[in-house]
Amino acid sequence: MKEKNKRLLIIIGVFLLFGGLALAYFVGRMLTGGEGATTTVTTASVKNSTVTVRGTLEFTYDGMLPGHTEISGVEVTATGNNELIPFDLIWEGSNTLTTNLNFTVYKSSNETTYESNCEKIKKNVSGGQMLYEECSIPNLENLGDPIATGTITNSTQSSIFTLAKDEFITSTENGTKMYYYVVLEYPNLSQSQNDDMDGEKGFDGIVKVQASDIEPDINIIATYIENKETGKYESSNTIPENYILNEQESSCTNDAIPKWNSTQNGLLVTNLNKSGTSCELYYDKVLTSKEVLEDTLKQDSKGDVPSITGPACGSCTMTDSGIYKTEDDFGDSYVYRGTVDNNWVVFGKDKTGSNYIWWRIIRINGNGTIRLIYAGTSTSPKSAPETTGNTTMIKPRTEINTTDQYRMAVRFNEQYNDNKYVGYMYGGTKGQASTGYDAAHKPETKSTVLEEIEYWYNNSTNLGDLAEQYIDVETGFCGDRGVDTASVSGYTGQGYGTQQTAYAPWTRLYNGSSWKKPQTPTLKCGKDTAAQKRDLYTGPSAKGTKSSSGTLIEGNNKLPVPVGLITSDEVVFAGGFGGASNNGYWLYTDRHYWTMSPSRYYSSSSNQYAYVFVVFDNGSLNFDYYVYDASTGLRPVINLKADTKLTTSGGGTEGSRTNPYIVET
């Protein structure tokens, strides 16, 4: 069709001769009148959106001859909230030339340059001189598809002419743009056109839109729903509840884009600009986190955690990889252990909106919530980030180490000469000595790592916008600061000031001279209710959660943001082990990163240091990193609510790097 129109435009300057009489001509001189048109902006309110039209029909008739052709570019912008707008593009004005003007309208979603090349022709015919133009458009194919043709008739009165009828555009917050290119032709008629040499004649008007009542014609030619049992899509005449559109697999003709409107729980087709649009839609089963638990455990659960006497991974001495059950404060918790690749989740974006945040499941908590640890970002939910290196940790505000491997380092605390600095939060102000256990460990002042996490959460992500609906504040994060005065020789302190103190997470795993075999980690926080209310970090709005036995579990309600760190116990359950290299289990990243579990406070006549557990760069668990260390990074941890809906992108094992769980936001 484009070639046909191109040929028509090129030959519009051809003239016809009958019996030696020139029927299409200006004789002796050229047209002298006319000023041409200027760019105009018009704005209209259509439905709940604003539509702006920029441009008009330019037609410089000074020096014009029959066959003259010009091109005008018109930009239509629709601004609003994903509203489909039907409209007519019109020209309102007057053509006081005696000759009607022909027009052809082209449409494109892209802006392009354009030109009309015209050559003036003179010929002697039957003793007279015939003057006309032959015009061509070199880049006609770049103007888009021809959508309308018509005539702007001559009249002394202002009139309205429809350039494009029943158009569609979808308004967006940043404005959707559509471009119309109008080719105007002053035709070479088989009759005298000398009257148009009158300088009073002219062409003037504006382009604008008016609302149309037409509704778009959308044909859903096929609907497919996911069969979880077979892993395939099957044709369906209905969309069952708890299914959601797979936007990557679904498609529409005419460049329309199918999307899912979560607010209205319905289909939204954007960029819909033509009737006759057809769509093929694919729907995935939506799972809540509890259903993920049931679905995953049905396939992968291996029962209770076995006796832990070493690391767990596919290439280590211990080969107990998989999902295992153990108790936490709320009931049965299921931990991902060893070499696993079915615990990837995509949730949230960075502040730019262009990068997706990836996580990995540490465990499914006893109350059905899902605990996730940060794993990096990528530009697509189908393209996972690297599993090792600096990108597995969040970027600190201030660089404290210029060595590349430690460039993402953050100090756990800027102070280290008091027991209180083993805390994710601690009592009193920074630099103030503690004089009692409660004063040292009261959750009052943020640690350095908590300040960094809070800044990242508020300034580098959109998680704050998603928190109310998706992030759990009740389950909390355990920074167990229970004191053990009997298990390690020389560590008899009471956990405040500079007393040499052994903390419970350390003595569960270490006997003072070597790592215990078997290990005795726990997912229960503290030895009693008082310990939970001190060391279980929960959000200010938390009201407590009942365990499976009916006991109300309450935290300290002090977290400024619902984010914590992994614990040393969780590292052991995941497959890490003290002093044993392990590059085969899923927590290995080739980088040091903090846990929130204190190990000990060392005190001598010359040195006093607070120590916190670290996952070492070789994958081992290490208790000997003091809180001022400048080589350790951060991997934030969050809990997803139990009713969070998850889908997968399709293809491969569910929850894998190539087919992660995706939180539908």
C-alpha positions in Angstrom: 0.0 0.0 0.0 2.8 2.4 0.7 4.3 1.9 -2.8 0.9 2.6 -4.4 0.6 5.9 -2.5 4.1 6.8 -3.2 3.5 6.5 -7.0 0.3 8.5 -6.7 2.2 11.4 -5.0 5.0 11.3 -7.5 2.8 11.6 -10.6 0.5 14.3 -9.2 2.2 16.9 -11.4 1.4 15.2 -14.7 -0.8 17.3 -16.9 -3.2 16.4 -19.7 -3.5 17.9 -23.2 -6.7 17.7 -25.3 -6.8 19.1 -28.9 -3.8 21.3 -28.4 -5.4 23.2 -25.4 -3.5 23.5 -22.2 -6.1 22.5 -19.5 -4.0 22.7 -16.4 -1.9 25.8 -16.2 -0.9 29.2 -14.8 0.0 31.4 -17.7 2.9 33.8 -17.9 3.6 34.4 -14.2 3.5 32.6 -10.8 1.2 33.0 -7.8 2.3 35.8 -5.6 0.0 35.7 -2.5 0.1 33.8 0.7 1.9 33.7 4.1 1.9 30.0 5.1 1.0 28.6 8.5 2.7 28.6 11.9 3.0 25.9 14.6 0.0 25.8 16.9 -0.6 24.0 20.2 -4.1 23.1 21.2 -5.2 21.2 24.4 -8.4 19.3 25.1 -9.8 17.4 28.0 -11.0 14.0 26.9 -12.5 11.7 29.5 -10.2 12.1 32.6 -7.1 12.8 30.5 -5.4 15.8 28.8 -4.7 15.6 25.0 -2.3 18.1 23.5 -1.9 18.6 19.8 1.2 20.3 18.5 1.5 21.4 14.9 -0.8 22.4 12.1 -1.2 22.0 8.3 1.6 24.0 6.7 0.9 25.2 3.2 3.0 27.9 1.8 1.2 29.0 -1.3 3.5 31.9 -2.2 5.0 30.9 -5.5 2.9 27.7 -5.7 2.1 26.0 -9.0 -0.4 23.2 -9.8 1.0 19.9 -8.5 2.6 21.5 -5.4 2.8 19.2 -2.4 3.8 19.8 1.3 4.0 17.7 4.4 3.0 18.7 7.9 3.9 16.9 11.2 1.3 16.8 14.0 2.1 15.4 17.4 -0.7 14.1 19.7 0.2 13.6 23.4 -2.2 11.9 25.9 -1.5 12.4 29.6 -3.4 10.6 32.3 -3.7 7.3 34.2 -3.7 4.5 31.6 -7.0 5.6 30.1 -8.0 4.5 26.6 -9.1 7.6 24.6 -11.0 7.4 21.3 -10.8 10.6 19.3 -11.0 12.2 15.8 -8.2 14.3 14.5 -9.7 17.4 12.8 -8.6 20.5 10.9 -10.7 23.6 11.5 -10.2 26.6 9.2 -10.8 28.0 5.7 -9.5 27.2 2.3 -10.4 30.3 0.2 -8.4 29.1 -2.8 -10.7 28.2 -5.7 -9.1 24.8 -5.9 -9.8 22.0 -3.4 -6.8 20.5 -1.6 -6.2 16.8 -1.4 -4.8 15.2 1.7 -3.3 11.9 2.8 -2.7 11.1 6.5 0.1 8.8 7.7 0.4 7.5 11.2 3.4 6.4 13.2 4.5 5.9 16.9 7.8 7.4 16.0 8.8 11.0 15.2 10.7 11.3 11.9 12.1 13.9 9.6 10.3 14.6 6.3 10.5 16.7 3.2 8.8 17.2 -0.2 11.0 17.8 -3.2 9.3 19.8 -5.9 10.6 20.8 -9.3 9.1 23.6 -11.3 8.3 22.7 -14.9 7.8 25.1 -17.8 6.4 23.9 -21.2 5.3 25.7 -24.3 2.0 24.3 -25.4 0.0 25.7 -28.4 1.8 29.0 -28.3 1.4 29.4 -24.5 3.6 28.6 -21.5 2.4 26.0 -19.1 3.7 26.2 -15.5 3.4 23.4 -12.9 5.3 21.3 -10.4 6.3 17.7 -10.1 6.8 16.6 -6.5 8.2 13.5 -4.7 8.7 12.5 -1.1 12.0 10.6 -0.7 11.3 9.2 2.8 7.7 8.4 2.3 8.1 4.9 3.9 9.2 6.5 7.2 6.0 8.3 7.7 4.1 5.2 8.9 0.9 3.7 7.5 -1.5 5.6 5.4 -4.8 5.8 7.4 -7.0 8.4 5.6 -7.4 10.4 2.4 -9.8 13.2 1.7 -10.3 16.7 0.4 -10.4 20.1 2.0 -12.9 22.0 -0.1 -12.8 25.6 -0.9 -15.1 27.9 1.1 -15.2 31.5 2.3 -16.4 30.2 5.7 -14.5 28.4 8.4 -15.2 24.6 8.2 -14.3 21.4 10.0 -12.6 18.6 8.1 -11.9 15.2 9.6 -8.3 14.1 9.0 -8.4 10.8 10.9 -11.5 9.3 12.4 -11.9 6.9 15.3 -8.3 6.9 16.5 -7.2 5.5 19.8 -4.5 6.5 22.2 -3.8 5.3 25.8 -2.9 8.1 28.2 0.0 7.6 30.6 1.6 9.5 33.5 4.5 10.7 31.3 2.4 11.2 28.2 1.9 8.8 25.3 2.8 10.3 21.9 1.5 9.5 18.4 2.6 11.2 15.2 0.5 12.1 12.2 2.0 13.2 8.9 -0.4 15.0 6.5 0.5 15.3 2.9 -1.3 18.3 1.3 -1.6 18.5 -2.5 -2.6 21.4 -4.6 -3.7 19.3 -7.6 -2.9 19.9 -11.2 -6.4 20.1 -12.7 -7.5 19.8 -16.2 -8.9 23.3 -16.2 -7.6 26.8 -15.7 -6.5 27.6 -12.1 -5.5 31.2 -12.7 -8.1 32.5 -10.2 -5.9 31.4 -7.4 -3.3 34.0 -8.4 -5.5 36.5 -6.4 -3.4 37.6 -3.5 -6.5 37.6 -1.2 -6.9 33.9 -1.5 -5.4 31.7 1.2 -5.4 28.7 3.5 -5.5 28.9 7.3 -6.7 26.9 10.4 -5.7 24.7 13.3 -5.5 21.0 14.0 -7.1 19.6 17.2 -8.9 16.6 18.6 -12.5 15.9 19.4 -13.9 13.1 21.5 -15.2 10.0 19.6 -17.8 7.7 21.0 -16.4 4.6 19.3 -15.3 1.7 21.5 -12.2 -0.3 20.5 -12.8 -3.7 18.9 -10.6 -6.2 20.7 -10.7 -9.9 19.8 -9.4 -12.3 22.3 -8.5 -15.1 19.9 -7.0 -17.5 22.5 -6.7 -17.8 26.3 -4.4 -20.3 27.9 -4.0 -21.2 31.6 -1.1 -22.9 33.3 -1.5 -26.5 34.4 0.8 -26.9 37.5 0.8 -30.6 37.2 2.1 -30.8 33.6 3.9 -27.4 33.6 2.2 -26.6 30.3 -0.4 -24.1 29.1 -3.9 -25.4 28.2 -6.7 -23.7 26.2 -9.5 -22.3 28.3 -12.7 -20.4 27.8 -12.6 -18.9 31.2 -10.0 -17.4 33.6 -10.3 -19.1 37.0 -9.7 -17.3 40.2 -6.1 -17.0 41.4 -4.7 -16.8 37.9 -2.8 -13.7 36.6 -1.7 -12.6 33.2 1.8 -13.6 32.1 2.7 -10.4 30.4 5.9 -11.8 28.9 4.1 -14.6 27.1 1.0 -12.7 26.1 0.8 -10.6 23.0 -1.5 -8.5 20.8 -1.5 -7.3 17.2 -1.2 -3.6 16.2 1.6 -3.1 18.8 -1.0 -3.1 21.6 0.4 -4.3 25.0 -1.6 -6.6 27.4 -1.1 -5.9 31.1 -2.7 -6.9 34.3 -4.4 -4.3 36.5 -3.9 -5.6 40.0 -6.1 -2.9 41.6 -9.1 -3.8 39.5 -8.0 -7.4 39.0 -8.6 -7.3 35.3 -7.0 -7.0 31.9 -5.6 -3.7 30.7 -4.6 -3.3 27.1 -2.3 -0.2 26.5 -1.1 1.4 23.3 -4.4 0.4 21.8 -4.7 2.6 18.7 -6.7 0.6 16.2 -9.9 -1.4 16.1 -9.5 -5.0 15.0 -6.8 -5.7 17.6 -6.5 -9.4 18.5 -4.7 -10.8 21.6 -3.4 -14.2 22.7 -3.4 -14.3 26.5 -1.5 -16.6 28.9 -2.4 -16.9 32.6 -0.3 -18.3 35.4 -1.5 -19.8 38.6 -1.0 -17.3 41.5 0.4 -18.8 44.6 0.4 -17.4 48.1 3.5 -18.0 50.1 1.7 -20.7 52.1 0.8 -22.4 48.8 4.4 -22.1 47.7 5.3 -23.8 51.0 2.9 -26.7 50.4 3.8 -27.0 46.7 7.5 -26.9 47.3 7.5 -29.2 50.3 5.4 -31.8 48.5 8.2 -32.1 46.0 11.4 -31.4 48.0 11.0 -31.8 51.7 13.4 -34.2 53.3 12.1 -34.2 56.8 13.9 -33.0 59.9 17.3 -31.4 59.7 19.9 -34.2 60.1 22.7 -34.0 62.7 25.0 -31.2 61.6 28.7 -32.3 61.9 30.0 -30.3 58.9 29.1 -28.1 56.0 26.3 -29.0 53.6 26.7 -28.8 49.8 26.8 -31.0 46.7 30.6 -31.2 46.8 31.3 -31.1 50.5 31.7 -33.9 53.0 28.0 -33.5 54.0 25.6 -33.9 51.0 22.3 -33.2 52.8 21.1 -30.6 50.2 17.4 -29.8 50.0 14.6 -28.5 52.2 14.5 -29.6 55.8 12.2 -29.0 58.8 13.1 -27.6 62.1 11.2 -25.6 64.8 11.1 -21.9 65.2 9.1 -19.7 67.7 5.9 -20.1 65.6 5.9 -23.7 64.6 7.6 -25.9 61.9 10.0 -23.9 59.8 11.5 -25.2 56.5 15.1 -24.2 55.7 16.8 -24.3 52.3 20.1 -26.2 52.9 23.2 -27.0 50.8 23.3 -26.8 47.1 19.8 -25.6 46.1 18.6 -23.4 43.2 14.9 -23.3 43.8 14.8 -20.4 46.3 15.0 -17.3 44.0 12.5 -14.5 44.4 12.1 -11.2 42.5 10.5 -8.5 44.6 10.7 -4.7 44.4 12.9 -2.4 42.3 15.6 0.1 42.9 14.8 3.8 42.9 15.4 4.2 39.2 12.6 1.8 38.5 14.7 0.0 35.9 16.3 -2.7 38.0 14.5 -5.6 39.7 15.7 -6.7 43.2 16.4 -10.4 43.5 16.3 -12.4 46.8 16.9 -15.9 47.9 14.7 -17.8 50.4 16.4 -18.5 53.7 13.5 -20.4 55.1 9.7 -20.5 55.3 8.9 -19.4 58.8 6.5 -21.3 61.1 3.8 -18.7 60.6 3.9 -19.1 56.8 5.9 -15.9 56.1 8.9 -16.2 53.8 12.4 -15.0 54.9 14.5 -13.6 52.1 18.1 -12.4 51.8 19.2 -9.9 49.3 20.9 -11.3 46.2 21.5 -8.4 43.8 19.6 -6.6 41.0 19.1 -7.1 37.3 17.2 -5.3 34.5 14.8 -8.2 34.0 13.0 -10.9 36.1 14.3 -13.4 33.5 17.9 -12.4 33.9 19.4 -13.3 37.3 22.2 -11.4 38.9 25.6 -12.9 39.6 25.8 -15.3 42.6 29.3 -14.1 43.7 31.1 -10.8 44.0 30.2 -7.3 45.2 26.8 -7.2 43.4 25.5 -9.7 46.0 25.6 -6.9 48.6 24.1 -3.4 48.9 26.2 -0.4 48.2 27.2 1.6 51.3 26.8 5.4 51.5 30.5 5.9 52.2 33.4 3.9 50.8 35.6 2.9 53.7 37.9 0.5 51.8 39.4 1.0 48.4 40.4 -2.6 47.8 38.0 -3.9 45.1 37.0 -7.1 47.0 36.1 -5.0 50.1 34.7 -1.9 48.3 31.2 -2.7 49.6 32.3 -2.9 53.2 30.3 -1.4 56.1 31.3 -1.4 59.8 28.8 -3.1 62.1 29.4 -0.4 64.6 31.7 2.7 64.7 32.4 1.9 68.3 33.7 -1.4 69.6 35.0 -1.0 73.2 31.7 -1.9 75.0 29.6 -5.0 75.1 26.6 -3.0 73.8 28.1 -2.7 70.4 27.4 -6.3 69.5 23.8 -5.2 69.1 21.8 -4.4 65.9 20.5 -1.7 68.3 22.0 -0.9 71.7 21.3 1.1 74.8 22.4 4.6 75.5 24.2 6.9 73.1 27.3 6.2 71.0 30.4 6.4 73.1 28.5 6.2 76.5 29.8 3.3 78.6 27.2 0.8 79.8 26.9 0.1 83.5 24.4 -2.8 83.5 23.1 -5.5 81.1 19.7 -3.9 80.5 21.3 -0.5 79.9 23.8 -2.1 77.4 21.2 -4.0 75.3 18.1 -1.9 75.4 17.1 -1.3 71.7 17.5 2.5 71.7 20.3 3.5 69.3 20.7 2.2 65.8 23.9 0.3 64.9 25.9 1.5 61.9 24.6 -1.4 59.8 21.0 -0.6 60.7 21.6 3.0 59.7 23.0 1.8 56.3 20.1 -0.6 55.8 17.5 2.1 56.6 19.1 4.5 54.2 19.2 1.9 51.4 15.6 0.9 52.1 14.3 4.5 52.0 16.6 6.0 49.3 17.6 3.2 47.0 14.5 1.1 46.7 10.7 1.2 46.3 10.2 -1.3 49.2 8.7 1.4 51.4 5.9 1.8 48.9 5.3 -2.0 48.9 5.8 -2.7 52.6 2.2 -2.3 53.9 0.8 -4.9 51.4 3.7 -7.3 51.2 6.3 -7.1 53.9 5.7 -8.7 57.3 6.5 -6.7 60.5 5.5 -9.3 63.1 7.9 -12.2 62.5 11.0 -10.1 63.2 14.7 -10.8 63.2 16.6 -12.3 66.1 19.7 -10.6 67.4 20.1 -13.0 70.3 22.2 -11.4 73.1 21.7 -14.0 75.7 24.8 -14.4 77.9 26.5 -17.8 78.7 28.8 -17.5 81.7 29.8 -21.2 81.9 30.6 -22.7 78.5 33.9 -21.0 77.6 36.8 -20.7 80.0 37.6 -17.1 80.9 34.3 -15.7 79.5 32.3 -15.1 82.7 31.2 -11.6 82.0 27.6 -10.4 82.4 27.3 -8.6 79.0 28.0 -5.0 79.8 30.9 -2.6 79.9 34.2 -4.3 79.1 33.5 -7.6 80.8 34.7 -10.5 78.8 31.5 -12.1 77.7 30.3 -15.2 75.7 27.0 -14.8 73.9 24.6 -17.6 73.4 24.9 -17.8 69.5 28.7 -18.5 70.0 28.4 -21.1 72.7 25.7 -23.0 70.7 28.3 -23.5 68.0 31.8 -23.3 69.7 33.1 -24.9 72.9 36.0 -22.4 73.5 38.6 -24.3 71.6 36.9 -25.8 68.5 33.6 -25.9 66.7 31.1 -28.3 68.1 30.2 -31.5 66.4 27.3 -31.8 66.1 26.2 -28.2 66.0 23.2 -27.1 68.0 21.7 -24.1 66.2 18.2 -22.9 66.9 15.6 -20.8 65.2 14.0 -19.9 68.5 14.8 -16.4 69.7 16.0 -16.1 73.3 15.4 -18.3 76.3 12.3 -16.6 77.5 9.6 -13.9 76.8 11.8 -11.1 78.2 14.6 -12.1 75.8 12.2 -12.0 72.9 10.9 -8.6 73.7 14.5 -7.4 73.8 16.2 -9.2 70.9 13.4 -10.0 68.5 13.5 -6.9 66.2 10.0 -6.1 65.0 8.4 -3.0 63.5 6.7 -0.3 65.6 3.2 -1.4 64.4 3.8 -5.1 65.3 1.1 -6.6 67.6 2.7 -10.0 68.1 2.0 -13.3 66.4 0.7 -16.5 68.0 2.7 -19.7 67.7 1.2 -23.0 66.6 0.7 -23.7 70.3 -1.2 -20.5 70.9 1.6 -18.6 72.6 1.8 -14.9 71.7 5.3 -14.1 70.4 6.1 -10.4 70.8 9.2 -8.5 69.8 10.7 -5.1 70.7 8.7 -3.0 68.2 11.8 -0.8 67.6 12.8 -1.4 64.0 12.6 1.8 61.9 12.3 -0.3 58.7 11.2 -4.0 58.4 14.7 -5.2 57.5 17.3 -7.3 59.4 20.3 -9.6 58.7 20.7 -13.3 58.6 21.7 -15.0 61.9 24.6 -17.4 62.6 22.1 -20.2 63.3 20.4 -19.7 59.9 23.8 -19.8 58.2 24.5 -23.2 59.9 21.1 -24.5 58.9 21.7 -23.3 55.3 25.0 -25.3 55.1 27.7 -23.1 56.5 30.0 -24.3 59.2 32.6 -22.7 61.4 36.1 -22.7 59.9 35.2 -25.0 57.0 35.4 -23.6 53.5 32.3 -24.2 51.4 31.8 -22.7 48.0 29.1 -25.2 47.1 26.1 -24.1 49.2 23.7 -21.4 48.2 24.9 -18.7 50.7 28.4 -18.6 49.3 29.2 -15.3 47.5 33.1 -15.0 47.6 32.6 -12.0 49.9 32.5 -11.3 53.7 29.1 -10.2 54.9 27.6 -9.6 58.4 25.2 -11.6 60.4 23.2 -10.0 63.3 24.4 -12.6 65.8 26.9 -11.5 68.5 29.7 -14.0 69.3 31.8 -12.5 72.2 33.3 -9.5 73.9 37.0 -9.9 74.3 38.7 -7.9 77.1 42.4 -7.7 78.1 44.6 -5.1 79.7 45.4 -3.6 76.3 42.4 -4.4 74.1 38.6 -4.5 74.2 36.7 -5.7 71.2 33.1 -6.5 70.4 32.7 -9.4 67.9 29.8 -10.4 65.7 29.5 -13.5 63.4 30.5 -13.1 59.7 29.9 -15.3 56.7 33.5 -15.4 55.4 34.5 -15.1 51.7 35.3 -18.8 51.5 31.8 -19.6 52.7 32.7 -20.5 56.3 31.1 -19.1 59.4 33.6 -16.9 61.4 33.1 -15.5 64.9 36.4 -13.6 65.0 35.5 -10.3 63.2 35.2 -7.3 65.4 32.4 -4.8 64.8 34.8 -2.1 63.5 36.1 -4.4 60.7 36.3 -2.6 57.3 36.1 -5.6 55.0 32.5 -6.8 55.5 29.4 -6.1 53.5 25.6 -6.2 54.0 22.9 -8.5 52.6 19.5 -7.2 53.9 16.9 -9.7 55.0 13.1 -9.3 54.9 10.0 -11.4 55.6 7.2 -11.6 53.0 3.6 -11.8 54.3 2.0 -15.3 54.3 -0.7 -14.2 51.8 1.7 -12.7 49.3 0.9 -13.8 45.8 3.7 -15.3 43.7 4.0 -16.4 40.1 6.8 -17.6 38.0 8.0 -16.4 34.6 7.7 -19.8 32.9 10.3 -22.3 31.9 12.5 -24.4 34.1 12.2 -25.4 37.8 10.0 -23.1 39.8 12.0 -20.8 42.0 15.3 -21.3 40.0 17.5 -18.6 38.6 15.8 -19.0 35.2 12.3 -19.3 36.5 12.2 -17.3 39.8 9.2 -16.7 42.0 7.9 -13.2 41.2 5.9 -11.2 43.7 2.9 -9.7 41.9 2.9 -6.0 42.8 
